[in-house]
Amino acid sequence: MALPAARYASHRPHPDTAPGARDCPRIRIGMYTLVRRFIKTGIGFLALGIALGVYMLVRREFWGTWPHPYLVSAHAHAILAGFVLYLILGVALWLFPRAEKGDTRYQPARIEAAYWLLTVATVLRVAAEASRAWTTEPWQAWMIVGGGAGQAAGIGLYFWTMWSRIRPVGSHLREARGERF
């Protein structure tokens, strides 16, 4: 079976394979720009979340100051809504079957719009929640709520766009033969 060249970067054996396995080709699937952007942004949010966590830990352990609830929330959103969610969305975008020909729902521009909406909203929410640990201004509440609404809209747009790509590709045939996963 011939593999489409645009989807697979190389059919040559990987140089790190075991000596006896050098004759067995390893297929490498290229990673798209938007997928890398999701994953690298997630790693950025992980770094931010870890920095906030270390800051709170040092203050608690050395100065006996428990973290402000808004700082804990900012930390949780950086790790969960930032790192974990972005990795899930990026890997799903990478691994789910391609959209079928004629699919009008899936458009890469919509996924990119979901990325930017989710990124701006998450940064806004994390920044506003973290800043509330030191000052309370009326605009911060609006930024937090706006960030949360933007996150919900971004996630909704992503999954609405991806819905047609969440389909069986051969597994329904194996399940019909009695195979269970």
Long-range contacts (C-beta under 8 A, 24 or more apart in sequence): 3-27, 29-94, 31-94, 32-93, 32-94, 34-93, 34-108, 34-111, 34-112, 34-115, 35-90, 35-91, 35-93, 35-94, 36-90, 37-90, 37-115, 38-86, 38-87, 38-89, 38-90, 38-93, 38-115, 39-86, 39-87, 39-90, 39-91, 41-82, 41-86, 41-115, 41-119, 42-82, 42-83, 42-84, 42-85, 42-86, 42-87, 42-90, 43-83, 44-82, 45-78, 45-79, 45-81, 45-82, 45-83, 45-86, 45-122, 45-126, 46-78, 46-79, 46-82, 46-83, 48-78, 48-82, 48-126, 49-75, 49-76, 49-78, 49-79, 49-82, 49-83, 50-79, 52-78, 52-130, 53-79, 67-133, 68-132, 68-133, 70-129, 70-130, 70-132, 70-133, 71-129, 71-130, 71-133, 73-129, 74-125, 74-126, 74-127, 74-129, 74-130, 74-133, 77-122, 77-125, 77-126, 77-129, 78-122, 78-126, 81-122, 81-125, 81-151, 82-122, 82-126, 85-118, 85-155, 86-118, 89-118, 89-158, 92-162, 93-162, 96-162, 96-165, 96-166, 97-165, 97-167, 97-169, 98-165, 99-164, 99-165, 100-164, 103-164, 105-160, 105-161, 105-163, 105-164, 106-161, 106-162, 106-164, 106-165, 107-161, 110-157, 110-161, 111-158, 111-161, 111-162, 113-157, 114-154, 114-155, 114-157, 114-158, 114-161, 115-154, 115-158, 117-150, 117-153, 117-154, 117-157, 118-150, 118-151, 118-154, 118-155, 118-158, 119-154, 120-150, 121-146, 121-147, 121-148, 121-149, 121-150, 121-151, 121-153, 121-154, 122-147, 122-150, 122-151, 123-147, 124-150, 125-150, 125-151
